[in-house]
């Protein structure tokens, strides 16, 4: 994935720990998880709208 191996990920995690501290990590993880969940939800809603539009167009033909 993007040419990032385990050593690079560990270095990134250590830098994040230094910048934000241990206390903020759960908050950051929670916010990131909510963001991903909302993104997936919006993508599903977008697909549903597209499918409904396609069905209506097919019915008109």
N, CA, C and O atoms as CSV, one atom per row, in Angstrom:
chain,resi,resn,atom,element,x,y,z
A,1,UNK,N,N,0.840,-1.180,0.000
A,1,UNK,CA,C,0.000,0.000,0.000
A,1,UNK,C,C,0.878,1.233,0.000
A,1,UNK,O,O,1.453,1.577,1.033
A,2,UNK,N,N,0.995,1.899,-1.120
A,2,UNK,CA,C,1.766,3.125,-1.276
A,2,UNK,C,C,3.244,2.927,-0.964
A,2,UNK,O,O,3.957,3.907,-0.745
A,3,UNK,N,N,3.717,1.696,-0.937
A,3,UNK,CA,C,5.116,1.440,-0.649
A,3,UNK,C,C,5.500,1.701,0.793
A,3,UNK,O,O,6.678,1.898,1.091
A,4,UNK,N,N,4.524,1.708,1.700
A,4,UNK,CA,C,4.803,1.947,3.117
A,4,UNK,C,C,4.876,0.602,3.827
A,4,UNK,O,O,3.911,-0.163,3.839
A,5,UNK,N,N,6.014,0.332,4.408
A,5,UNK,CA,C,6.205,-0.915,5.132
A,5,UNK,C,C,6.008,-0.726,6.626
A,5,UNK,O,O,5.620,0.347,7.088
A,6,UNK,N,N,6.282,-1.783,7.368
A,6,UNK,CA,C,6.100,-1.755,8.822
A,6,UNK,C,C,7.024,-0.728,9.495
A,6,UNK,O,O,6.557,-0.002,10.372
A,7,UNK,N,N,8.305,-0.632,9.129
A,7,UNK,CA,C,9.159,0.365,9.794
A,7,UNK,C,C,8.654,1.800,9.605
A,7,UNK,O,O,8.698,2.609,10.531
A,8,UNK,N,N,8.179,2.102,8.402
A,8,UNK,CA,C,7.676,3.450,8.143
A,8,UNK,C,C,6.431,3.744,8.959
A,8,UNK,O,O,6.272,4.845,9.487
A,9,UNK,N,N,5.539,2.750,9.063
A,9,UNK,CA,C,4.324,2.929,9.868
A,9,UNK,C,C,4.661,3.158,11.335
A,9,UNK,O,O,4.043,3.995,11.993
A,10,UNK,N,N,5.638,2.419,11.849
A,10,UNK,CA,C,6.046,2.605,13.255
A,10,UNK,C,C,6.604,4.009,13.477
A,10,UNK,O,O,6.309,4.637,14.494
A,11,UNK,N,N,7.393,4.498,12.551
A,11,UNK,CA,C,7.942,5.854,12.676
A,11,UNK,C,C,6.814,6.877,12.670
A,11,UNK,O,O,6.826,7.818,13.463
A,12,UNK,N,N,5.845,6.701,11.785
A,12,UNK,CA,C,4.704,7.620,11.723
A,12,UNK,C,C,3.921,7.587,13.032
A,12,UNK,O,O,3.527,8.636,13.542
A,13,UNK,N,N,3.692,6.400,13.576
A,13,UNK,CA,C,2.954,6.285,14.842
A,13,UNK,C,C,3.708,6.947,15.995
A,13,UNK,O,O,3.090,7.588,16.845
A,14,UNK,N,N,5.019,6.803,16.037
A,14,UNK,CA,C,5.819,7.445,17.086
A,14,UNK,C,C,5.724,8.963,16.963
A,14,UNK,O,O,5.594,9.659,17.970
A,15,UNK,N,N,5.789,9.470,15.758
A,15,UNK,CA,C,5.675,10.923,15.552
A,15,UNK,C,C,4.305,11.414,16.000
A,15,UNK,O,O,4.202,12.465,16.634
A,16,UNK,N,N,3.253,10.668,15.679
A,16,UNK,CA,C,1.898,11.038,16.110
A,16,UNK,C,C,1.810,11.031,17.629
A,16,UNK,O,O,1.210,11.928,18.222
A,17,UNK,N,N,2.402,10.027,18.260
A,17,UNK,CA,C,2.411,9.978,19.731
A,17,UNK,C,C,3.107,11.205,20.311
A,17,UNK,O,O,2.630,11.783,21.288
A,18,UNK,N,N,4.214,11.601,19.728
A,18,UNK,CA,C,4.956,12.758,20.239
A,18,UNK,C,C,4.144,14.039,20.068
A,18,UNK,O,O,4.105,14.879,20.966
A,19,UNK,N,N,3.492,14.185,18.905
A,19,UNK,CA,C,2.752,15.422,18.623
A,19,UNK,C,C,1.492,15.528,19.474
A,19,UNK,O,O,1.258,16.558,20.106
A,20,UNK,N,N,0.680,14.474,19.495
A,20,UNK,CA,C,-0.622,14.560,20.146
A,20,UNK,C,C,-0.636,14.034,21.572
A,20,UNK,O,O,-1.494,14.438,22.356
A,21,UNK,N,N,0.268,13.165,21.930
A,21,UNK,CA,C,0.278,12.586,23.263
A,21,UNK,C,C,-0.664,11.410,23.357
A,21,UNK,O,O,-1.520,11.209,22.496
A,22,UNK,N,N,-0.497,10.633,24.416
A,22,UNK,CA,C,-1.275,9.405,24.586
A,22,UNK,C,C,-2.743,9.714,24.876
A,22,UNK,O,O,-3.619,8.956,24.462
A,23,UNK,N,N,-3.025,10.795,25.569
A,23,UNK,CA,C,-4.394,11.127,25.959
A,23,UNK,C,C,-5.306,11.459,24.793
A,23,UNK,O,O,-6.508,11.200,24.864
A,24,UNK,N,N,-4.773,12.019,23.736
A,24,UNK,CA,C,-5.588,12.432,22.597
A,24,UNK,C,C,-5.828,11.313,21.579
A,24,UNK,O,O,-6.721,11.431,20.740
A,25,UNK,N,N,-5.054,10.241,21.639
A,25,UNK,CA,C,-5.173,9.186,20.633
A,25,UNK,C,C,-6.564,8.561,20.560
A,25,UNK,O,O,-7.053,8.343,19.451
A,26,UNK,N,N,-7.232,8.257,21.684
A,26,UNK,CA,C,-8.591,7.713,21.565
A,26,UNK,C,C,-9.563,8.678,20.887
A,26,UNK,O,O,-10.422,8.258,20.113
A,27,UNK,N,N,-9.424,9.962,21.179
A,27,UNK,CA,C,-10.291,10.961,20.546
A,27,UNK,C,C,-10.038,11.021,19.039
A,27,UNK,O,O,-10.978,11.107,18.249
A,28,UNK,N,N,-8.779,10.974,18.652
A,28,UNK,CA,C,-8.428,11.018,17.231
A,28,UNK,C,C,-8.949,9.767,16.526
A,28,UNK,O,O,-9.500,9.855,15.428
A,29,UNK,N,N,-8.777,8.608,17.152
A,29,UNK,CA,C,-9.269,7.354,16.576
A,29,UNK,C,C,-10.776,7.359,16.426
A,29,UNK,O,O,-11.309,6.907,15.413
A,30,UNK,N,N,-11.463,7.870,17.436
A,30,UNK,CA,C,-12.922,7.934,17.396
A,30,UNK,C,C,-13.390,8.864,16.283
A,30,UNK,O,O,-14.307,8.528,15.534
A,31,UNK,N,N,-12.767,10.021,16.174
A,31,UNK,CA,C,-13.140,10.975,15.122
A,31,UNK,C,C,-12.864,10.396,13.743
A,31,UNK,O,O,-13.661,10.579,12.822
A,32,UNK,N,N,-11.754,9.705,13.594
A,32,UNK,CA,C,-11.416,9.093,12.313
A,32,UNK,C,C,-12.428,8.004,11.962
A,32,UNK,O,O,-12.864,7.912,10.814
A,33,UNK,N,N,-12.803,7.182,12.938
A,33,UNK,CA,C,-13.797,6.136,12.706
A,33,UNK,C,C,-15.153,6.703,12.313
A,33,UNK,O,O,-15.806,6.186,11.407
A,34,UNK,N,N,-15.579,7.769,12.993
A,34,UNK,CA,C,-16.855,8.409,12.647
A,34,UNK,C,C,-16.809,8.995,11.245
A,34,UNK,O,O,-17.786,8.916,10.499
A,35,UNK,N,N,-15.681,9.577,10.891
A,35,UNK,CA,C,-15.531,10.144,9.559
A,35,UNK,C,C,-15.636,9.085,8.471
A,35,UNK,O,O,-16.298,9.291,7.454
A,36,UNK,N,N,-14.979,7.953,8.692
A,36,UNK,CA,C,-15.041,6.859,7.717
A,36,UNK,C,C,-16.452,6.310,7.631
A,36,UNK,O,O,-16.933,6.007,6.540
A,37,UNK,N,N,-17.127,6.178,8.781
A,37,UNK,CA,C,-18.502,5.672,8.799
A,37,UNK,C,C,-19.434,6.604,8.028
A,37,UNK,O,O,-20.263,6.143,7.243
A,38,UNK,N,N,-19.301,7.906,8.247
A,38,UNK,CA,C,-20.132,8.878,7.528
A,38,UNK,C,C,-19.838,8.872,6.029
A,38,UNK,O,O,-20.745,9.033,5.213
A,39,UNK,N,N,-18.569,8.688,5.673
A,39,UNK,CA,C,-18.204,8.629,4.262
A,39,UNK,C,C,-18.848,7.429,3.586
A,39,UNK,O,O,-19.409,7.551,2.497
A,40,UNK,N,N,-18.766,6.260,4.233
A,40,UNK,CA,C,-19.382,5.052,3.673
A,40,UNK,C,C,-20.896,5.213,3.563
A,40,UNK,O,O,-21.503,4.781,2.583
A,41,UNK,N,N,-21.502,5.841,4.580
A,41,UNK,CA,C,-22.952,6.057,4.568
A,41,UNK,C,C,-23.351,6.956,3.405
A,41,UNK,O,O,-24.332,6.679,2.713
A,42,UNK,N,N,-22.604,8.019,3.188
A,42,UNK,CA,C,-22.933,8.934,2.096
A,42,UNK,C,C,-22.723,8.262,0.743
A,42,UNK,O,O,-23.476,8.527,-0.194
A,43,UNK,N,N,-21.723,7.406,0.623
A,43,UNK,CA,C,-21.501,6.685,-0.628
A,43,UNK,C,C,-22.655,5.736,-0.907
A,43,UNK,O,O,-23.093,5.615,-2.051
A,44,UNK,N,N,-23.156,5.056,0.131
A,44,UNK,CA,C,-24.297,4.154,-0.043
A,44,UNK,C,C,-25.547,4.926,-0.443
A,44,UNK,O,O,-26.305,4.481,-1.305
A,45,UNK,N,N,-25.765,6.081,0.181
A,45,UNK,CA,C,-26.924,6.905,-0.164
A,45,UNK,C,C,-26.812,7.390,-1.613
A,45,UNK,O,O,-27.805,7.432,-2.339
A,46,UNK,N,N,-25.606,7.751,-2.020
A,46,UNK,CA,C,-25.380,8.203,-3.391
A,46,UNK,C,C,-25.685,7.068,-4.369
A,46,UNK,O,O,-26.296,7.298,-5.413
A,47,UNK,N,N,-25.265,5.850,-4.042
A,47,UNK,CA,C,-25.535,4.706,-4.910
A,47,UNK,C,C,-27.032,4.421,-4.989
A,47,UNK,O,O,-27.545,4.077,-6.054
A,48,UNK,N,N,-27.734,4.563,-3.858
A,48,UNK,CA,C,-29.176,4.329,-3.849
A,48,UNK,C,C,-29.892,5.346,-4.741
A,48,UNK,O,O,-30.808,4.990,-5.483
A,49,UNK,N,N,-29.474,6.603,-4.667
A,49,UNK,CA,C,-30.088,7.653,-5.491
A,49,UNK,C,C,-29.822,7.361,-6.964
A,49,UNK,O,O,-30.718,7.497,-7.798
A,50,UNK,N,N,-28.610,6.965,-7.280
A,50,UNK,CA,C,-28.265,6.644,-8.662
A,50,UNK,C,C,-29.096,5.469,-9.171
A,50,UNK,O,O,-29.588,5.491,-10.299
A,51,UNK,N,N,-29.250,4.437,-8.327
A,51,UNK,CA,C,-30.033,3.269,-8.724
A,51,UNK,C,C,-31.496,3.635,-8.947
A,51,UNK,O,O,-32.118,3.154,-9.895
A,52,UNK,N,N,-32.052,4.486,-8.079
A,52,UNK,CA,C,-33.445,4.891,-8.222
A,52,UNK,C,C,-33.636,5.706,-9.504
A,52,UNK,O,O,-34.631,5.544,-10.210
A,53,UNK,N,N,-32.688,6.566,-9.788
A,53,UNK,CA,C,-32.769,7.386,-10.993
A,53,UNK,C,C,-32.701,6.499,-12.240
A,53,UNK,O,O,-33.437,6.711,-13.204
A,54,UNK,N,N,-31.817,5.513,-12.208
A,54,UNK,CA,C,-31.682,4.599,-13.341
A,54,UNK,C,C,-32.961,3.802,-13.549
A,54,UNK,O,O,-33.391,3.604,-14.686
A,55,UNK,N,N,-33.576,3.342,-12.459
A,55,UNK,CA,C,-34.820,2.575,-12.561
A,55,UNK,C,C,-35.930,3.428,-13.165
A,55,UNK,O,O,-36.685,2.949,-14.012
A,56,UNK,N,N,-36.037,4.694,-12.737
A,56,UNK,CA,C,-37.067,5.581,-13.263
A,56,UNK,C,C,-36.856,5.837,-14.750
A,56,UNK,O,O,-37.819,5.877,-15.516
A,57,UNK,N,N,-35.608,6.010,-15.160
A,57,UNK,CA,C,-35.304,6.235,-16.577
A,57,UNK,C,C,-35.650,4.994,-17.399
A,57,UNK,O,O,-36.157,5.106,-18.515
A,58,UNK,N,N,-35.373,3.803,-16.841
A,58,UNK,CA,C,-35.680,2.564,-17.543
A,58,UNK,C,C,-37.207,2.383,-17.693
A,58,UNK,O,O,-37.679,1.874,-18.710
A,59,UNK,N,N,-37.960,2.802,-16.678
A,59,UNK,CA,C,-39.425,2.675,-16.722
A,59,UNK,C,C,-40.018,3.594,-17.788
A,59,UNK,O,O,-41.031,3.256,-18.401
A,60,UNK,N,N,-39.399,4.748,-18.014
A,60,UNK,CA,C,-39.913,5.691,-19.004
A,60,UNK,C,C,-39.715,5.183,-20.426
A,60,UNK,O,O,-40.466,5.561,-21.325
A,61,UNK,N,N,-38.728,4.343,-20.639
A,61,UNK,CA,C,-38.420,3.827,-21.980
A,61,UNK,C,C,-39.316,2.726,-22.339
A,61,UNK,O,O,-39.204,2.170,-23.431
